Amino acid sequence: MRKQDDDRKAKKYRVEMVMKNLGTPDPVKEERILSRIVMSPGVYGGIPTLREQEVPVELVLHLLGRGHPETEVRNLLDLSEEDLQAVFLYAATLLSEGSGFSRLADKTPYFAMGAPGR
């Protein structure tokens, strides 16, 4: 039991150090990355999508979150490394702003409900 407590404390310390050392974000760089994400009413009902590919951000997150390898998702949806970076930064930005994901509360993925325009 003592070993588990020590491991937990060590992990918490490492996480805190990583968070502390993230540094100040570069707003210009982040804005450029986030500009890949758009919301257009005519594309999947206005949910956030990757600009060039019209791939919903939520779909990418669901696939990766359910264990599909990153390479497989990139190939399947024709995504670049920068696209994935934009998806992750977008999700992290929502969470850090306290917005969260609107569908997280009811655990009903958007794609399980039948996306408009599909």
C-alpha positions as CSV (number, residue, x, y, z in Angstrom):
1,M,0.0,0.0,0.0
2,R,2.8,2.4,0.9
3,K,4.5,1.7,-2.5
4,Q,1.2,2.6,-4.3
5,D,1.0,5.9,-2.4
6,D,4.6,6.7,-3.2
7,D,4.0,5.9,-6.9
8,R,0.9,8.1,-6.9
9,K,2.8,11.0,-5.3
10,A,5.7,10.7,-7.7
11,K,3.3,10.6,-10.7
12,K,1.4,13.6,-9.4
13,Y,4.7,15.5,-9.0
14,R,5.8,14.6,-12.6
15,V,2.4,15.8,-14.0
16,E,2.7,19.0,-12.0
17,M,6.2,19.6,-13.3
18,V,5.2,19.0,-16.9
19,M,2.2,21.4,-16.5
20,K,4.4,24.0,-14.9
21,N,7.1,23.8,-17.6
22,L,4.7,24.0,-20.6
23,G,5.6,27.7,-20.7
24,T,3.7,30.5,-22.2
25,P,1.8,29.6,-25.4
26,D,2.7,31.4,-28.6
27,P,-0.7,32.9,-29.5
28,V,0.3,33.5,-33.1
29,K,1.4,29.9,-33.6
30,E,-1.7,28.6,-31.8
31,E,-4.0,30.8,-33.9
32,R,-2.4,29.5,-37.0
33,I,-2.8,25.9,-35.9
34,L,-6.4,26.5,-34.8
35,S,-7.3,28.1,-38.1
36,R,-7.5,24.6,-39.5
37,I,-10.7,24.1,-37.5
38,V,-13.8,25.8,-38.8
39,M,-17.6,25.7,-38.2
40,S,-19.7,26.1,-41.3
41,P,-23.5,25.7,-41.0
42,G,-23.6,23.8,-44.3
43,V,-21.0,21.2,-43.2
44,Y,-22.2,18.6,-40.8
45,G,-24.7,21.0,-39.2
46,G,-22.0,23.5,-38.2
47,I,-19.9,21.3,-35.9
48,P,-16.1,21.9,-35.8
49,T,-14.4,20.3,-38.8
50,L,-10.9,20.4,-40.3
51,R,-11.1,23.1,-42.9
52,E,-9.7,21.5,-46.0
53,Q,-11.0,17.9,-45.4
54,E,-14.4,18.6,-43.8
55,V,-13.6,15.9,-41.3
56,P,-15.4,16.4,-38.0
57,V,-13.0,17.0,-35.1
58,E,-15.3,14.8,-32.9
59,L,-14.8,11.9,-35.3
60,V,-11.1,12.1,-35.1
61,L,-11.2,12.2,-31.3
62,H,-13.6,9.3,-31.1
63,L,-11.5,7.1,-33.4
64,L,-8.3,7.8,-31.5
65,G,-10.0,7.5,-28.1
66,R,-11.4,4.1,-29.0
67,G,-8.0,2.8,-29.7
68,H,-7.5,3.2,-33.5
69,P,-3.8,3.8,-34.2
70,E,-2.9,7.3,-35.2
71,T,-1.4,6.1,-38.5
72,E,-4.6,4.3,-39.4
73,V,-6.8,7.4,-38.6
74,R,-4.5,9.7,-40.6
75,N,-4.5,7.3,-43.6
76,L,-8.3,6.6,-43.4
77,L,-9.2,10.3,-43.2
78,D,-6.3,11.7,-45.2
79,L,-5.0,13.8,-42.4
80,S,-1.7,15.5,-41.9
81,E,0.3,15.7,-38.7
82,E,-0.7,19.4,-38.5
83,D,-4.4,18.3,-38.7
84,L,-4.0,16.1,-35.7
85,Q,-2.2,18.8,-33.9
86,A,-5.1,21.2,-34.6
87,V,-7.6,18.6,-33.3
88,F,-5.7,18.0,-30.1
89,L,-5.1,21.8,-29.5
90,Y,-8.7,22.5,-30.2
91,A,-9.9,19.9,-27.6
92,A,-7.3,21.1,-25.1
93,T,-8.4,24.7,-25.5
94,L,-12.0,23.8,-25.0
95,L,-11.2,21.9,-21.8
96,S,-8.9,24.6,-20.4
97,E,-11.6,27.2,-21.0
98,G,-14.1,25.1,-19.0
99,S,-16.3,24.6,-22.1
100,G,-15.9,20.9,-22.2
101,F,-17.7,18.9,-24.8
102,S,-21.4,19.4,-25.0
103,R,-22.2,15.8,-25.7
104,L,-19.9,14.4,-22.9
105,A,-22.7,14.8,-20.3
106,D,-25.1,12.5,-22.0
107,K,-22.4,10.3,-23.5
108,T,-24.1,10.2,-26.9
109,P,-21.6,10.7,-29.7
110,Y,-22.7,13.0,-32.4
111,F,-22.2,10.3,-35.0
112,A,-24.4,7.9,-33.1
113,M,-27.3,10.4,-33.5
114,G,-27.0,10.7,-37.3
115,A,-25.2,13.8,-38.4
116,P,-27.0,16.2,-40.7
117,G,-25.7,16.5,-44.2
118,R,-24.3,12.9,-44.3
